[in-house]
């Protein structure tokens, strides 16, 4: 079994990693999640000098690999985001294009259940503000809002969101990359 730790940009990513569905995926892949799941509390805290202590906590807890989950936000490219964070041995950087909420847009099955009608976005990671897109959809289709990003994350997870569902979307490469990185790490050991 491979011990992996997570440093997450914010609460949405933390909720995804802590979810029972994600923890089951890790077990199925023969991966062990090491706690604590580190919340960087914003991408401004995902800088090399600010990550050292978080990496140290996870390494002392016995991690073999660390995943850093972040959003592209306003960075020009995924490569720029990787350079900002810094490359380290046994570290994997997963960059959700725009925001992690694009993964929610990619999970058509869960959104269809929540909206009580068929739903599909052709290019979820091209949405510049996926949270606002979801909020507007809920207002239009249900007459109710979604609250904050953490509230939306809890609802999505409660109704069945998984990274596997998002990765099934043909136009959600960051979710596909994340799932593939996990599976590759598992198969290498």
Secondary structure, DSSP 8 states (H G I E B T S, - for coil): -EEEEEEESSHHHHHHHHSHHHHHHHHHTTEEE-S--EE-SSGGG-SHHHHHHHHHHHHHTT-SEEEEEEE-TT-S-HHHHHHHH---TTEEEEEESS-THHHHHH-HHHHHHHHTS----TTGGG-TTHHHHHHHHHHHHHS----SHHHHHHHHHHTT--HHHHHHSTT-HHHHHHHHHHHHHHHT-
